Amino acid sequence: MTIANSFHKKAVDIVTPVYGSPAFLKQMILSLQTFEAGVDWKLTLVDDVGPDKELVEEVYKFARADDRIKIIY
């Protein structure tokens, strides 16, 4: 990337709660990962340490595999 092109790169920060359906959250993350090139995105998932262990494990699996995904408590 040249210096001239670096000024045109778009950045998107997304913050979402870890809540609801594991399938919905997985679909949302997969959609971001296939997002158009040229967009620098970061996803912050806010975990309230809820009782849904399946959902929490799914979230951590994605965060371990992709540096753009962060989890906060």
C-alpha positions in Angstrom: 0.0 0.0 0.0 1.4 3.4 -0.9 1.2 6.4 1.3 -1.4 8.0 -1.0 -3.7 5.0 -0.8 -3.4 4.7 3.0 -5.4 7.9 3.4 -8.4 6.3 1.7 -8.6 3.1 3.7 -11.8 2.9 5.6 -11.9 1.8 9.2 -14.9 0.4 11.0 -15.1 -0.4 14.7 -18.1 -2.6 15.7 -19.1 -3.2 19.3 -21.7 -5.8 20.1 -22.9 -7.7 23.2 -22.4 -11.5 23.5 -26.0 -12.3 23.8 -28.6 -14.4 22.1 -28.2 -17.2 19.5 -24.8 -18.7 18.9 -25.9 -19.2 15.2 -26.7 -15.5 14.8 -23.4 -14.4 16.3 -21.4 -16.9 14.2 -23.2 -15.7 11.0 -22.4 -12.0 11.9 -18.7 -12.8 12.5 -18.4 -14.9 9.3 -20.1 -12.0 7.4 -17.5 -9.6 8.7 -14.6 -11.9 7.9 -15.7 -12.0 4.2 -16.3 -8.2 4.1 -15.0 -6.3 1.1 -11.2 -5.7 0.9 -10.1 -2.2 1.7 -12.1 -1.9 4.9 -10.1 -2.3 8.1 -12.6 -3.6 10.6 -12.3 -4.5 14.3 -15.0 -6.3 16.3 -15.3 -5.8 20.1 -17.5 -8.4 21.8 -18.8 -7.4 25.2 -19.3 -10.6 27.3 -21.4 -10.3 30.4 -20.3 -13.7 31.5 -23.8 -15.1 31.0 -24.8 -18.7 31.5 -24.8 -19.7 27.8 -21.5 -21.7 27.7 -22.1 -22.7 24.0 -22.2 -19.1 23.0 -19.2 -18.1 25.1 -17.1 -21.0 23.6 -18.1 -20.0 20.0 -17.0 -16.4 20.7 -13.7 -17.4 22.1 -13.0 -19.7 19.2 -13.4 -16.8 16.8 -11.3 -14.5 18.9 -8.4 -16.9 19.1 -8.4 -17.3 15.3 -8.7 -13.7 14.3 -6.7 -10.8 15.8 -9.4 -8.3 14.7 -11.8 -9.8 17.2 -11.5 -8.8 20.9 -13.5 -9.7 23.9 -14.0 -7.5 26.9 -15.9 -8.2 30.2 
